[in-house]
Amino acid sequence: MTESRASHDAFRAHVPDEVRQHLHAARAEMRKGVGTFLPEAFFDHRDRARREMLLAWRGVLDTAIQRMDEKNPRA
């Protein structure tokens, strides 16, 4: 188990469900609040940038897989 997973499980064990539900709701409301003072163009740009980063990572992963396949060709 990873350290972050262990801390997450510890958090769940010590914090009541009701508190976690309130934290979740507060986070959702905060995210809505951000949308009220940032222009729509910001969110469009953020989404395009996120897509480009994901495409870049896909390229990295595809190259890594290709190199692995070249090293160890499958039967």
Number of C-alpha atoms within 10 A of each C-alpha: 5 7 8 9 10 11 11 11 11 11 12 12 10 8 10 10 11 9 10 13 11 11 12 12 12 12 12 11 11 11 11 11 11 10 12 9 8 10 10 11 9 11 12 11 11 12 12 12 12 12 12 12 12 12 12 12 12 12 12 12 12 12 12 12 12 13 12 11 11 10 9 9 9 6 3
